Amino acid sequence: MNHTEFSAKSNTIASQYQIKYEAFFEQARKQLNCPHCQNVVGFKIHGSYSRHLYINQFIRIVIRVIRIMCTCRRTFVILPPEIIPFKRYVLNCILDIIKQLRTHTTYHIEQQTDITISLINYWHLQYRQWHRTLFETHGLWVQQASTEIAISYNNLRPVRRPMQIISAWTQPFHALFKNHIV
């Protein structure tokens, strides 16, 4: 199967992710301040959009992400820790690839995962430039679940997520992770 194919398994996983996302959204919405005006009330749902995610190299899903509008007329979305802004692969998949790079070559990983060498190298470069020091000095690799890693990373670097593109701006909702809303 290639990256663009859907299957019954991916539909089941998509349903599970959608339910998990909606539960996260409802819980996070209760603790939310507008990142622009700090308003704690006055949010309304302002539509949704499809978000394509790769759970791993073979399973691609689509979930509906809810957009919110504040009374200040700004719109935004709330994403759970395992979804990285501006990336299609979920955090767990990316971290697994980076862990494999410790003991395997990129060619071997490409053969095993069907993820291109250029994408593997891009993730590795991004990790080395922006995230490795924090991961290694604070022992984030010791934690097993990617959600736990994301929460710990956010506590250390409040305005970024692990493996997020550093130059990309995102809404400062990372304080939600401190309350372990996952």
C-alpha positions in Angstrom: 0.0 0.0 0.0 1.3 3.5 -0.7 0.7 6.7 1.3 -2.4 7.7 -0.6 -4.4 4.6 -0.2 -7.2 4.2 2.4 -8.3 0.9 3.9 -10.9 -0.3 6.3 -8.2 -0.3 9.0 -7.4 3.3 8.4 -11.1 4.2 8.6 -11.3 2.5 12.0 -8.2 4.3 13.2 -9.5 7.6 11.8 -12.7 7.1 13.8 -10.7 6.5 17.0 -8.5 9.5 16.3 -11.6 11.6 15.6 -13.2 10.6 18.9 -9.9 11.2 20.8 -9.6 14.6 19.1 -13.1 15.7 20.0 -12.7 14.6 23.6 -9.4 16.6 23.8 -11.1 19.6 22.2 -14.0 19.6 24.6 -11.7 19.4 27.6 -9.3 22.0 26.3 -12.0 24.4 25.4 -13.1 24.7 29.1 -9.6 25.9 30.1 -8.9 28.1 27.1 -7.9 31.8 27.0 -7.7 33.5 23.6 -4.1 33.8 22.6 -4.7 37.3 21.2 -6.9 39.1 23.8 -6.8 36.6 26.7 -10.6 36.4 26.8 -11.8 33.3 28.7 -15.4 33.4 27.4 -17.1 34.2 24.1 -15.7 31.4 21.9 -17.9 29.9 19.3 -17.2 27.1 16.8 -16.4 28.7 13.5 -16.3 25.7 11.2 -13.9 22.9 10.6 -11.5 21.5 8.1 -10.0 18.2 7.1 -6.6 17.4 8.5 -4.6 14.6 6.8 -2.4 12.6 9.1 0.0 9.7 8.6 -0.1 7.5 11.6 2.8 5.5 10.1 4.2 5.0 6.6 1.2 2.8 5.6 -1.8 4.3 7.4 -3.2 7.7 6.3 -6.3 9.1 7.9 -8.3 12.3 7.7 -9.9 13.9 10.8 -12.1 17.0 11.1 -10.4 19.7 13.1 -12.6 22.3 14.7 -12.0 26.0 14.2 -12.9 28.5 17.0 -13.6 32.2 16.8 -13.1 34.6 19.8 -15.1 37.7 20.3 -12.0 39.6 19.1 -12.7 38.0 15.7 -9.5 35.9 15.6 -9.8 32.2 14.6 -7.7 29.3 15.7 -7.6 25.6 16.2 -6.6 23.4 19.2 -4.4 20.4 18.3 -3.6 17.6 20.7 0.1 17.0 21.5 0.6 14.1 19.1 -0.4 16.3 16.1 2.5 18.6 15.1 1.6 21.9 13.4 2.6 21.9 9.7 3.5 18.2 9.6 1.4 15.3 8.3 3.1 12.6 10.2 2.1 12.2 13.9 4.8 12.7 16.6 5.1 9.0 17.4 6.0 8.1 13.9 8.7 10.9 13.6 10.2 10.0 17.0 10.4 6.3 16.0 12.3 7.2 12.9 14.7 9.4 14.9 15.3 6.6 17.4 16.0 4.2 14.6 18.7 6.6 13.2 20.8 5.8 16.3 21.4 2.3 15.1 20.4 2.1 11.4 21.3 4.0 8.2 18.8 6.1 6.4 18.8 3.7 3.5 17.9 0.8 5.9 15.1 2.9 7.4 13.8 3.8 4.0 13.7 0.2 3.0 11.9 -0.8 6.2 9.4 2.1 6.4 8.9 3.3 2.8 9.5 6.9 4.0 11.9 8.7 1.6 15.5 9.3 2.5 15.0 13.0 2.0 12.2 13.2 4.5 14.2 11.1 7.0 17.2 13.4 6.6 15.0 16.5 6.9 13.5 15.2 10.2 17.0 14.2 11.4 18.5 17.6 10.5 15.6 19.4 12.2 16.0 17.3 15.3 19.8 17.9 15.5 19.5 21.7 15.0 16.5 22.5 17.2 15.5 19.7 19.5 18.4 17.3 20.3 19.9 19.3 23.2 16.6 19.6 25.0 15.8 15.9 24.4 19.2 14.6 25.6 19.8 17.0 28.6 16.4 16.4 30.1 16.2 12.7 29.3 13.1 12.9 27.2 14.0 9.7 25.3 13.5 7.8 28.6 9.8 8.4 28.4 8.0 5.9 26.2 4.8 7.6 25.0 5.0 10.4 22.5 2.3 12.3 24.4 4.3 12.2 27.6 7.4 13.4 25.6 5.3 16.3 24.1 4.0 17.3 27.5 7.5 17.3 29.1 9.0 19.1 26.1 6.3 21.8 26.3 7.0 22.3 30.0 10.6 23.0 29.1 9.9 25.0 25.9 6.5 26.5 26.3 5.9 27.9 22.8 7.0 24.9 20.7 6.2 21.3 20.2 8.7 18.6 19.7 9.7 18.4 16.0 7.7 21.5 15.1 9.2 23.7 12.5 11.0 26.3 14.6 10.3 29.2 12.2 6.6 28.5 12.1 4.3 30.4 14.4 1.6 28.6 16.3 -1.0 29.6 18.8 0.2 29.6 22.4 -2.1 26.9 23.7 0.7 24.8 25.0 -0.2 25.6 28.6 -3.0 23.1 28.2 -0.5 20.3 28.2 0.7 21.3 31.6 -2.7 20.2 32.9 -2.2 16.9 31.1 -5.2 17.3 28.8 -4.6 14.4 26.4 
